[in-house]
Amino acid sequence: MKLYRFITGPDDSAFCHRVTAALNKGWSLAGPGSLTFDPVQGRVICGQPISKEVEGADYAPDMKLSDW
């Protein structure tokens, strides 16, 4: 099965650590990252798509993808 996630968050070190942790759990970058500015909160928001191949498991809509 192939899993997909889109990690989002403020442009800070915590966001980078979340992406790094996912990469170290076997996830791969699934495209370019993105940035947008939130004028209400006055900060930049990052997004990074990631994906992961998992053998021997079937997808279910109630899966918590961050556990994989």
N, C-alpha and C positions, 0 to 999 in steps of 0.2 A: 504494500500500500504506500502511496505517496501522501505525505502530510504537508500542509501549507499554513504558515502563520504570517501575520503582518504586525511586527512589533512597533509600537509608537510610544512617544514620550517627549518630555522637554529635552532640548539640546544641552545635555549635561553629562557628566561622567557616569551617572547611574544608567543612562540609556546605553552608553557604550559598554558598560559591564553586562547589561542584560543581553546584548547581541553577542558579546564575547562568550558569555556562559552558554548560550544556545549553540554557538559554533563548536565549543568544546564538548557538547553533548551529541555531536554528530549532525547537527543541522548545517545546511549550506546556504549561502546567499542566493536568492532566487531572482535577482534583478537589482537595479540601482536603488540606492536609498533616495529619500525625498525629504525636502524641508518646506515648511510653510510658516508664516508668521501669524500668531494669534494676537490681533490688536486689542482684544478685551483684556487678556492677561499680560500683554506686552512681552511675549517671549516667542522664541522659535521652537517649533515642534518638529521632531524627526520621525521618519518612518523607514523601516527596513523589512522587505519581504524575505522570508526564509522558507526552505523546504527540507524534507527529510524522507528518505526511503526506509521503510520498516518491513522486513521480511517476516512472514509467518503470522501476520495480524490482519484483521479486517477492520475497515473503517466503520465507525458508528457515530452518528451526530452528537451523542452525549459525551464523547471522549473529551478529556481535558488535554488539549494538545501540548500544553507546556510541561506535562508530565513525561512526555516521550523524549 
